[in-house]
Amino acid sequence: MIAWEYALLVRRYQGQGRNFHVSFVWYGPDGSRKDITPYGDTAVAHLNRYGREGWELVSAAEDVNNVQGSTEVHRYHLKRPLN
């Protein structure tokens, strides 16, 4: 039987019009939380980076709230086999 470890990549977009901020946070399998925004400006760049480390995308989800300004949160769930 294969044992897996899981992680979460979260992309958050906040702003309105030309004033916006995009950030990326990595939640590791050990419970750590790391701001990885400086390592890339797109989700694809981050997914490719972690894919090279053996992580596989399992699912993706999006939350959008446009009631007060614009907020988007994308969650990318990843897994890889434990050694």
DRENLUMSE-461130 format. One record per residue (C-alpha): chain; x, y, z negated. Coordinates in steps of 0.05 Angstrom, whole numbers, plus 5000, padded with zeros to 4 digits. Layout:
N
+-----+------+-------+------+
| mol | east | north |   up |
+-----+------+-------+------+
|   A |    X |     Y |    Z |
...
+-----+------+-------+------+
//
This chain:
83
+-----+------+-------+------+
| mol | east | north |   up |
+-----+------+-------+------+
|   A | 5000 |  5000 | 5000 |
|   A | 5025 |  5070 | 5017 |
|   A | 5028 |  5121 | 4961 |
|   A | 5017 |  5194 | 4982 |
|   A | 5033 |  5262 | 4954 |
|   A | 4990 |  5322 | 4971 |
|   A | 5001 |  5397 | 4979 |
|   A | 4961 |  5458 | 4999 |
|   A | 4979 |  5516 | 5044 |
|   A | 4934 |  5577 | 5035 |
|   A | 4931 |  5635 | 5084 |
|   A | 4896 |  5697 | 5058 |
|   A | 4877 |  5757 | 5101 |
|   A | 4852 |  5819 | 5065 |
|   A | 4837 |  5886 | 5095 |
|   A | 4794 |  5929 | 5138 |
|   A | 4810 |  5957 | 5206 |
|   A | 4883 |  5973 | 5213 |
|   A | 4897 |  5965 | 5139 |
|   A | 4907 |  5892 | 5126 |
|   A | 4953 |  5843 | 5090 |
|   A | 4965 |  5770 | 5107 |
|   A | 4998 |  5725 | 5056 |
|   A | 5016 |  5651 | 5052 |
|   A | 5022 |  5610 | 4989 |
|   A | 5047 |  5538 | 4982 |
|   A | 5020 |  5495 | 4927 |
|   A | 5068 |  5437 | 4920 |
|   A | 5053 |  5366 | 4897 |
|   A | 5087 |  5381 | 4830 |
|   A | 5037 |  5437 | 4815 |
|   A | 5085 |  5493 | 4835 |
|   A | 5061 |  5556 | 4870 |
|   A | 5107 |  5594 | 4918 |
|   A | 5096 |  5656 | 4961 |
|   A | 5122 |  5635 | 5029 |
|   A | 5099 |  5696 | 5068 |
|   A | 5171 |  5717 | 5086 |
|   A | 5182 |  5651 | 5123 |
|   A | 5132 |  5663 | 5178 |
|   A | 5074 |  5706 | 5200 |
|   A | 5027 |  5652 | 5226 |
|   A | 4996 |  5589 | 5198 |
|   A | 5024 |  5550 | 5257 |
|   A | 5095 |  5572 | 5239 |
|   A | 5085 |  5547 | 5168 |
|   A | 5051 |  5482 | 5190 |
|   A | 5107 |  5467 | 5238 |
|   A | 5159 |  5481 | 5184 |
|   A | 5126 |  5432 | 5136 |
|   A | 5113 |  5382 | 5192 |
|   A | 5188 |  5378 | 5202 |
|   A | 5192 |  5359 | 5128 |
|   A | 5144 |  5301 | 5138 |
|   A | 5079 |  5334 | 5118 |
|   A | 5017 |  5317 | 5158 |
|   A | 4955 |  5361 | 5163 |
|   A | 4895 |  5325 | 5133 |
|   A | 4841 |  5379 | 5135 |
|   A | 4830 |  5453 | 5141 |
|   A | 4776 |  5498 | 5112 |
|   A | 4758 |  5571 | 5120 |
|   A | 4721 |  5620 | 5075 |
|   A | 4701 |  5687 | 5103 |
|   A | 4671 |  5744 | 5063 |
|   A | 4653 |  5806 | 5102 |
|   A | 4606 |  5838 | 5051 |
|   A | 4658 |  5886 | 5022 |
|   A | 4712 |  5895 | 5074 |
|   A | 4742 |  5834 | 5106 |
|   A | 4770 |  5774 | 5069 |
|   A | 4790 |  5707 | 5100 |
|   A | 4820 |  5648 | 5064 |
|   A | 4844 |  5588 | 5103 |
|   A | 4864 |  5525 | 5065 |
|   A | 4907 |  5472 | 5098 |
|   A | 4910 |  5405 | 5061 |
|   A | 4972 |  5364 | 5075 |
|   A | 5000 |  5296 | 5055 |
|   A | 5063 |  5256 | 5063 |
|   A | 5083 |  5187 | 5040 |
|   A | 5122 |  5181 | 4975 |
|   A | 5191 |  5151 | 4984 |
+-----+------+-------+------+
//
